[in-house]
């Protein structure tokens, strides 16, 4: 019985997305914390929304990267 081949290009793209998501997982909370420290500033809401958007993007990229990685391993 032959073992199925792994799709290395798909695995690589999945790992790239996961590493980018991990980077954004650190950047997003730092921006949110910076916004909370400057609540009296007129750019409070745009900076807070930017930080929340980065965190949501990180979650999306992580799950899509994990999905791509698993599909590359099992060659689906």
Jmol script that loads the backbone (N, CA, C; Angstrom):
load data "model"
ATOM      1  N   UNK A   1       0.840  -1.180   0.000  1.00  0.00           N
ATOM      2  CA  UNK A   1       0.000   0.000   0.000  1.00  0.00           C
ATOM      3  C   UNK A   1       0.881   1.238   0.000  1.00  0.00           C
ATOM      4  N   UNK A   2       0.653   2.127  -0.959  1.00  0.00           N
ATOM      5  CA  UNK A   2       1.484   3.312  -1.134  1.00  0.00           C
ATOM      6  C   UNK A   2       0.999   4.445  -0.227  1.00  0.00           C
ATOM      7  N   UNK A   3       1.956   5.110   0.401  1.00  0.00           N
ATOM      8  CA  UNK A   3       1.634   6.254   1.256  1.00  0.00           C
ATOM      9  C   UNK A   3       1.285   7.448   0.375  1.00  0.00           C
ATOM     10  N   UNK A   4       0.277   8.242   0.769  1.00  0.00           N
ATOM     11  CA  UNK A   4      -0.044   9.432  -0.036  1.00  0.00           C
ATOM     12  C   UNK A   4       1.045  10.488   0.103  1.00  0.00           C
ATOM     13  N   UNK A   5       1.297  11.173  -0.983  1.00  0.00           N
ATOM     14  CA  UNK A   5       2.314  12.223  -1.000  1.00  0.00           C
ATOM     15  C   UNK A   5       1.770  13.480  -0.319  1.00  0.00           C
ATOM     16  N   UNK A   6       2.665  14.215   0.329  1.00  0.00           N
ATOM     17  CA  UNK A   6       2.269  15.488   0.922  1.00  0.00           C
ATOM     18  C   UNK A   6       2.498  16.598  -0.089  1.00  0.00           C
ATOM     19  N   UNK A   7       1.654  17.589  -0.038  1.00  0.00           N
ATOM     20  CA  UNK A   7       1.778  18.744  -0.927  1.00  0.00           C
ATOM     21  C   UNK A   7       2.612  19.795  -0.191  1.00  0.00           C
ATOM     22  N   UNK A   8       3.889  19.849  -0.508  1.00  0.00           N
ATOM     23  CA  UNK A   8       4.811  20.721   0.231  1.00  0.00           C
ATOM     24  C   UNK A   8       4.552  22.196  -0.023  1.00  0.00           C
ATOM     25  N   UNK A   9       4.098  22.554  -1.212  1.00  0.00           N
ATOM     26  CA  UNK A   9       3.812  23.964  -1.498  1.00  0.00           C
ATOM     27  C   UNK A   9       2.641  24.450  -0.653  1.00  0.00           C
ATOM     28  N   UNK A  10       1.617  23.622  -0.516  1.00  0.00           N
ATOM     29  CA  UNK A  10       0.469  23.984   0.304  1.00  0.00           C
ATOM     30  C   UNK A  10       0.856  24.054   1.778  1.00  0.00           C
ATOM     31  N   UNK A  11       1.693  23.151   2.216  1.00  0.00           N
ATOM     32  CA  UNK A  11       2.158  23.180   3.604  1.00  0.00           C
ATOM     33  C   UNK A  11       2.969  24.440   3.874  1.00  0.00           C
ATOM     34  N   UNK A  12       3.803  24.830   2.931  1.00  0.00           N
ATOM     35  CA  UNK A  12       4.628  26.028   3.087  1.00  0.00           C
ATOM     36  C   UNK A  12       3.758  27.283   3.174  1.00  0.00           C
ATOM     37  N   UNK A  13       2.733  27.373   2.323  1.00  0.00           N
ATOM     38  CA  UNK A  13       1.827  28.522   2.368  1.00  0.00           C
ATOM     39  C   UNK A  13       1.064  28.558   3.689  1.00  0.00           C
ATOM     40  N   UNK A  14       0.674  27.394   4.185  1.00  0.00           N
ATOM     41  CA  UNK A  14      -0.007  27.338   5.469  1.00  0.00           C
ATOM     42  C   UNK A  14       0.885  27.798   6.608  1.00  0.00           C
ATOM     43  N   UNK A  15       2.142  27.386   6.579  1.00  0.00           N
ATOM     44  CA  UNK A  15       3.085  27.824   7.614  1.00  0.00           C
ATOM     45  C   UNK A  15       3.364  29.314   7.527  1.00  0.00           C
ATOM     46  N   UNK A  16       3.424  29.853   6.318  1.00  0.00           N
ATOM     47  CA  UNK A  16       3.614  31.294   6.157  1.00  0.00           C
ATOM     48  C   UNK A  16       2.462  32.071   6.778  1.00  0.00           C
ATOM     49  N   UNK A  17       1.241  31.600   6.535  1.00  0.00           N
ATOM     50  CA  UNK A  17       0.080  32.276   7.108  1.00  0.00           C
ATOM     51  C   UNK A  17       0.081  32.183   8.633  1.00  0.00           C
ATOM     52  N   UNK A  18       0.469  31.040   9.160  1.00  0.00           N
ATOM     53  CA  UNK A  18       0.502  30.873  10.615  1.00  0.00           C
ATOM     54  C   UNK A  18       1.558  31.784  11.232  1.00  0.00           C
ATOM     55  N   UNK A  19       2.730  31.877  10.624  1.00  0.00           N
ATOM     56  CA  UNK A  19       3.773  32.757  11.168  1.00  0.00           C
ATOM     57  C   UNK A  19       3.358  34.225  11.083  1.00  0.00           C
ATOM     58  N   UNK A  20       2.683  34.617  10.006  1.00  0.00           N
ATOM     59  CA  UNK A  20       2.189  35.982   9.904  1.00  0.00           C
ATOM     60  C   UNK A  20       1.119  36.242  10.963  1.00  0.00           C
ATOM     61  N   UNK A  21       0.273  35.251  11.208  1.00  0.00           N
ATOM     62  CA  UNK A  21      -0.763  35.397  12.229  1.00  0.00           C
ATOM     63  C   UNK A  21      -0.143  35.537  13.616  1.00  0.00           C
ATOM     64  N   UNK A  22       0.903  34.792  13.891  1.00  0.00           N
ATOM     65  CA  UNK A  22       1.570  34.904  15.192  1.00  0.00           C
ATOM     66  C   UNK A  22       2.175  36.292  15.358  1.00  0.00           C
ATOM     67  N   UNK A  23       2.752  36.830  14.303  1.00  0.00           N
ATOM     68  CA  UNK A  23       3.293  38.182  14.362  1.00  0.00           C
ATOM     69  C   UNK A  23       2.182  39.196  14.650  1.00  0.00           C
ATOM     70  N   UNK A  24       1.050  39.051  13.972  1.00  0.00           N
ATOM     71  CA  UNK A  24      -0.068  39.960  14.191  1.00  0.00           C
ATOM     72  C   UNK A  24      -0.686  39.772  15.572  1.00  0.00           C
ATOM     73  N   UNK A  25      -0.579  38.566  16.139  1.00  0.00           N
ATOM     74  CA  UNK A  25      -1.095  38.323  17.488  1.00  0.00           C
ATOM     75  C   UNK A  25      -0.324  39.109  18.546  1.00  0.00           C
ATOM     76  N   UNK A  26       0.889  39.491  18.247  1.00  0.00           N
ATOM     77  CA  UNK A  26       1.650  40.335  19.166  1.00  0.00           C
ATOM     78  C   UNK A  26       1.419  41.821  18.886  1.00  0.00           C
ATOM     79  N   UNK A  27       1.289  42.183  17.621  1.00  0.00           N
ATOM     80  CA  UNK A  27       1.148  43.583  17.250  1.00  0.00           C
ATOM     81  C   UNK A  27      -0.228  44.132  17.651  1.00  0.00           C
ATOM     82  N   UNK A  28      -1.287  43.354  17.425  1.00  0.00           N
ATOM     83  CA  UNK A  28      -2.643  43.814  17.713  1.00  0.00           C
ATOM     84  C   UNK A  28      -2.862  44.225  19.166  1.00  0.00           C
ATOM     85  N   UNK A  29      -2.549  43.370  20.140  1.00  0.00           N
ATOM     86  CA  UNK A  29      -2.738  43.782  21.538  1.00  0.00           C
ATOM     87  C   UNK A  29      -1.868  44.962  21.964  1.00  0.00           C
ATOM     88  N   UNK A  30      -0.701  45.108  21.368  1.00  0.00           N
ATOM     89  CA  UNK A  30       0.139  46.268  21.685  1.00  0.00           C
ATOM     90  C   UNK A  30      -0.555  47.550  21.223  1.00  0.00           C
ATOM     91  N   UNK A  31      -1.150  47.521  20.042  1.00  0.00           N
ATOM     92  CA  UNK A  31      -1.864  48.694  19.545  1.00  0.00           C
ATOM     93  C   UNK A  31      -3.101  48.974  20.385  1.00  0.00           C
ATOM     94  N   UNK A  32      -3.819  47.927  20.789  1.00  0.00           N
ATOM     95  CA  UNK A  32      -4.997  48.117  21.643  1.00  0.00           C
ATOM     96  C   UNK A  32      -4.585  48.707  22.988  1.00  0.00           C
ATOM     97  N   UNK A  33      -3.510  48.213  23.558  1.00  0.00           N
ATOM     98  CA  UNK A  33      -3.016  48.741  24.834  1.00  0.00           C
ATOM     99  C   UNK A  33      -2.606  50.205  24.684  1.00  0.00           C
ATOM    100  N   UNK A  34      -1.980  50.540  23.576  1.00  0.00           N
ATOM    101  CA  UNK A  34      -1.597  51.923  23.321  1.00  0.00           C
ATOM    102  C   UNK A  34      -2.829  52.816  23.220  1.00  0.00           C
ATOM    103  N   UNK A  35      -3.891  52.310  22.615  1.00  0.00           N
ATOM    104  CA  UNK A  35      -5.119  53.096  22.506  1.00  0.00           C
ATOM    105  C   UNK A  35      -5.732  53.324  23.888  1.00  0.00           C
ATOM    106  N   UNK A  36      -5.739  52.294  24.734  1.00  0.00           N
ATOM    107  CA  UNK A  36      -6.324  52.442  26.065  1.00  0.00           C
ATOM    108  C   UNK A  36      -5.517  53.382  26.958  1.00  0.00           C
ATOM    109  N   UNK A  37      -4.233  53.494  26.706  1.00  0.00           N
ATOM    110  CA  UNK A  37      -3.414  54.420  27.487  1.00  0.00           C
ATOM    111  C   UNK A  37      -3.669  55.876  27.093  1.00  0.00           C
ATOM    112  N   UNK A  38      -4.188  56.111  25.895  1.00  0.00           N
ATOM    113  CA  UNK A  38      -4.409  57.473  25.391  1.00  0.00           C
ATOM    114  C   UNK A  38      -5.888  57.696  25.082  1.00  0.00           C
ATOM    115  N   UNK A  39      -6.748  57.445  26.045  1.00  0.00           N
ATOM    116  CA  UNK A  39      -8.190  57.556  25.795  1.00  0.00           C
ATOM    117  C   UNK A  39      -8.638  58.992  25.547  1.00  0.00           C
ATOM    118  N   UNK A  40      -7.897  59.960  26.007  1.00  0.00           N
ATOM    119  CA  UNK A  40      -8.308  61.352  25.808  1.00  0.00           C
ATOM    120  C   UNK A  40      -7.874  61.885  24.441  1.00  0.00           C
ATOM    121  N   UNK A  41      -7.064  61.148  23.718  1.00  0.00           N
ATOM    122  CA  UNK A  41      -6.582  61.579  22.407  1.00  0.00           C
ATOM    123  C   UNK A  41      -7.696  61.458  21.374  1.00  0.00           C
ATOM    124  N   UNK A  42      -7.682  62.351  20.370  1.00  0.00           N
ATOM    125  CA  UNK A  42      -8.759  62.361  19.375  1.00  0.00           C
ATOM    126  C   UNK A  42      -8.692  61.163  18.421  1.00  0.00           C
ATOM    127  N   UNK A  43      -7.561  60.464  18.364  1.00  0.00           N
ATOM    128  CA  UNK A  43      -7.451  59.276  17.513  1.00  0.00           C
ATOM    129  C   UNK A  43      -7.666  57.976  18.292  1.00  0.00           C
ATOM    130  N   UNK A  44      -8.311  58.080  19.455  1.00  0.00           N
ATOM    131  CA  UNK A  44      -8.523  56.898  20.297  1.00  0.00           C
ATOM    132  C   UNK A  44      -9.318  55.820  19.558  1.00  0.00           C
ATOM    133  N   UNK A  45     -10.467  56.181  19.004  1.00  0.00           N
ATOM    134  CA  UNK A  45     -11.318  55.180  18.361  1.00  0.00           C
ATOM    135  C   UNK A  45     -10.702  54.595  17.079  1.00  0.00           C
ATOM    136  N   UNK A  46     -10.086  55.395  16.216  1.00  0.00           N
ATOM    137  CA  UNK A  46      -9.453  54.774  15.037  1.00  0.00           C
ATOM    138  C   UNK A  46      -8.313  53.813  15.398  1.00  0.00           C
ATOM    139  N   UNK A  47      -7.521  54.167  16.414  1.00  0.00           N
ATOM    140  CA  UNK A  47      -6.416  53.290  16.807  1.00  0.00           C
ATOM    141  C   UNK A  47      -6.956  52.021  17.460  1.00  0.00           C
ATOM    142  N   UNK A  48      -8.007  52.158  18.259  1.00  0.00           N
ATOM    143  CA  UNK A  48      -8.624  50.990  18.883  1.00  0.00           C
ATOM    144  C   UNK A  48      -9.223  50.067  17.827  1.00  0.00           C
ATOM    145  N   UNK A  49      -9.897  50.638  16.848  1.00  0.00           N
ATOM    146  CA  UNK A  49     -10.463  49.828  15.765  1.00  0.00           C
ATOM    147  C   UNK A  49      -9.364  49.164  14.925  1.00  0.00           C
ATOM    148  N   UNK A  50      -8.260  49.862  14.721  1.00  0.00           N
ATOM    149  CA  UNK A  50      -7.136  49.274  13.991  1.00  0.00           C
ATOM    150  C   UNK A  50      -6.586  48.061  14.744  1.00  0.00           C
ATOM    151  N   UNK A  51      -6.409  48.200  16.057  1.00  0.00           N
ATOM    152  CA  UNK A  51      -5.908  47.085  16.856  1.00  0.00           C
ATOM    153  C   UNK A  51      -6.857  45.907  16.849  1.00  0.00           C
ATOM    154  N   UNK A  52      -8.159  46.177  16.958  1.00  0.00           N
ATOM    155  CA  UNK A  52      -9.149  45.097  16.919  1.00  0.00           C
ATOM    156  C   UNK A  52      -9.172  44.429  15.544  1.00  0.00           C
ATOM    157  N   UNK A  53      -9.037  45.222  14.502  1.00  0.00           N
ATOM    158  CA  UNK A  53      -8.986  44.661  13.145  1.00  0.00           C
ATOM    159  C   UNK A  53      -7.769  43.779  12.938  1.00  0.00           C
ATOM    160  N   UNK A  54      -6.640  44.186  13.492  1.00  0.00           N
ATOM    161  CA  UNK A  54      -5.426  43.374  13.379  1.00  0.00           C
ATOM    162  C   UNK A  54      -5.596  42.049  14.129  1.00  0.00           C
ATOM    163  N   UNK A  55      -6.220  42.103  15.305  1.00  0.00           N
ATOM    164  CA  UNK A  55      -6.458  40.868  16.069  1.00  0.00           C
ATOM    165  C   UNK A  55      -7.409  39.929  15.325  1.00  0.00           C
ATOM    166  N   UNK A  56      -8.460  40.476  14.737  1.00  0.00           N
ATOM    167  CA  UNK A  56      -9.385  39.642  13.973  1.00  0.00           C
ATOM    168  C   UNK A  56      -8.711  39.052  12.734  1.00  0.00           C
ATOM    169  N   UNK A  57      -7.869  39.845  12.085  1.00  0.00           N
ATOM    170  CA  UNK A  57      -7.119  39.345  10.931  1.00  0.00           C
ATOM    171  C   UNK A  57      -6.169  38.225  11.339  1.00  0.00           C
ATOM    172  N   UNK A  58      -5.558  38.363  12.504  1.00  0.00           N
ATOM    173  CA  UNK A  58      -4.649  37.322  12.998  1.00  0.00           C
ATOM    174  C   UNK A  58      -5.403  36.016  13.223  1.00  0.00           C
ATOM    175  N   UNK A  59      -6.598  36.103  13.802  1.00  0.00           N
ATOM    176  CA  UNK A  59      -7.386  34.878  14.028  1.00  0.00           C
ATOM    177  C   UNK A  59      -7.775  34.238  12.702  1.00  0.00           C
ATOM    178  N   UNK A  60      -8.199  35.060  11.749  1.00  0.00           N
ATOM    179  CA  UNK A  60      -8.591  34.534  10.434  1.00  0.00           C
ATOM    180  C   UNK A  60      -7.405  33.862   9.737  1.00  0.00           C
ATOM    181  N   UNK A  61      -6.251  34.543   9.738  1.00  0.00           N
ATOM    182  CA  UNK A  61      -5.070  33.982   9.082  1.00  0.00           C
ATOM    183  C   UNK A  61      -4.607  32.696   9.753  1.00  0.00           C
ATOM    184  N   UNK A  62      -4.721  32.640  11.082  1.00  0.00           N
ATOM    185  CA  UNK A  62      -4.287  31.433  11.785  1.00  0.00           C
ATOM    186  C   UNK A  62      -5.139  30.235  11.383  1.00  0.00           C
ATOM    187  N   UNK A  63      -6.459  30.409  11.376  1.00  0.00           N
ATOM    188  CA  UNK A  63      -7.321  29.280  11.025  1.00  0.00           C
ATOM    189  C   UNK A  63      -7.215  28.907   9.548  1.00  0.00           C
ATOM    190  N   UNK A  64      -7.070  29.895   8.675  1.00  0.00           N
ATOM    191  CA  UNK A  64      -6.888  29.572   7.263  1.00  0.00           C
ATOM    192  C   UNK A  64      -5.530  28.891   7.020  1.00  0.00           C
ATOM    193  N   UNK A  65      -4.501  29.342   7.738  1.00  0.00           N
ATOM    194  CA  UNK A  65      -3.190  28.714   7.609  1.00  0.00           C
ATOM    195  C   UNK A  65      -3.198  27.292   8.126  1.00  0.00           C
ATOM    196  N   UNK A  66      -3.896  27.072   9.230  1.00  0.00           N
ATOM    197  CA  UNK A  66      -3.998  25.720   9.775  1.00  0.00           C
ATOM    198  C   UNK A  66      -4.760  24.808   8.821  1.00  0.00           C
ATOM    199  N   UNK A  67      -5.815  25.345   8.222  1.00  0.00           N
ATOM    200  CA  UNK A  67      -6.582  24.576   7.248  1.00  0.00           C
ATOM    201  C   UNK A  67      -5.721  24.221   6.036  1.00  0.00           C
ATOM    202  N   UNK A  68      -4.938  25.172   5.563  1.00  0.00           N
ATOM    203  CA  UNK A  68      -4.063  24.941   4.411  1.00  0.00           C
ATOM    204  C   UNK A  68      -2.963  23.927   4.750  1.00  0.00           C
ATOM    205  N   UNK A  69      -2.432  24.028   5.971  1.00  0.00           N
ATOM    206  CA  UNK A  69      -1.392  23.102   6.399  1.00  0.00           C
ATOM    207  C   UNK A  69      -1.920  21.667   6.473  1.00  0.00           C
ATOM    208  N   UNK A  70      -3.089  21.497   7.058  1.00  0.00           N
ATOM    209  CA  UNK A  70      -3.659  20.160   7.180  1.00  0.00           C
ATOM    210  C   UNK A  70      -4.034  19.598   5.807  1.00  0.00           C
ATOM    211  N   UNK A  71      -4.562  20.438   4.926  1.00  0.00           N
ATOM    212  CA  UNK A  71      -4.880  19.938   3.584  1.00  0.00           C
ATOM    213  C   UNK A  71      -3.617  19.573   2.815  1.00  0.00           C
ATOM    214  N   UNK A  72      -2.513  20.256   3.098  1.00  0.00           N
ATOM    215  CA  UNK A  72      -1.244  19.905   2.460  1.00  0.00           C
ATOM    216  C   UNK A  72      -0.674  18.606   2.993  1.00  0.00           C
ATOM    217  N   UNK A  73      -0.861  18.349   4.280  1.00  0.00           N
ATOM    218  CA  UNK A  73      -0.365  17.109   4.875  1.00  0.00           C
ATOM    219  C   UNK A  73      -1.124  15.914   4.344  1.00  0.00           C
ATOM    220  N   UNK A  74      -2.451  16.038   4.300  1.00  0.00           N
ATOM    221  CA  UNK A  74      -3.264  14.909   3.858  1.00  0.00           C
ATOM    222  C   UNK A  74      -3.553  14.931   2.368  1.00  0.00           C
ATOM    223  N   UNK A  75      -3.025  15.945   1.650  1.00  0.00           N
ATOM    224  CA  UNK A  75      -3.132  16.063   0.191  1.00  0.00           C
ATOM    225  C   UNK A  75      -4.579  15.982  -0.271  1.00  0.00           C
ATOM    226  N   UNK A  76      -5.397  16.852   0.297  1.00  0.00           N
ATOM    227  CA  UNK A  76      -6.811  16.885  -0.079  1.00  0.00           C
ATOM    228  C   UNK A  76      -7.045  17.866  -1.199  1.00  0.00           C
TER     229      UNK A  76
END
end "model"
wireframe off; spacefill off
backbone 0.3
color backbone group
